Amino acid sequence: MKAYAALCYIRFVTENNVYCILLCAKSKVAPLKKLTVPRLELLSCLLLSKLMMSVKNGISNILNVKDIFYWNDSEISLCRIRNLNKELKTWEQNRVNLIRNYSDYEKWNYVATSVNPADLPTRGNDIKSLPKNNHY
């Protein structure tokens, strides 16, 4: 309820190996006006879509970006992003429209919260606990 975050990983394949490396991350403090968890999750989706657009524009001259996938642990947000027919409340619809402008709604996928690395910044971890989170 205090923050939300987005992470961008780059995955590349060589002849012998597959590498997946954290490229960048962004987090924001939740608005002072209390929002519901589903709305905060939608803000994290918007943050991710903007971050990915920025990264894609920044590295397109250096690397050939083959495909982009978006992952989120909020099934509610994913339904809002993917469902083209359902009308949403104005606040939600405005964010969903922005997300769809920055990303392909068909590329959004579900990831379980227990293995979602973008959840780590929202849990208030200190620097000493980060090495223990090696499964991310």
Secondary structure, DSSP 8 states (H G I E B T S, - for coil): --EEEEEEEEEEE-SS-EEEEEEEEEEEE--SS---HHHHHHHHHHHHHHHHHHHHHHHTTTS------EEES-HHHHHHHH-SS----HHHHHHHHHHHHHS-GGGEEE--GGG-GGGGGGGT--GGGGGG-TT-
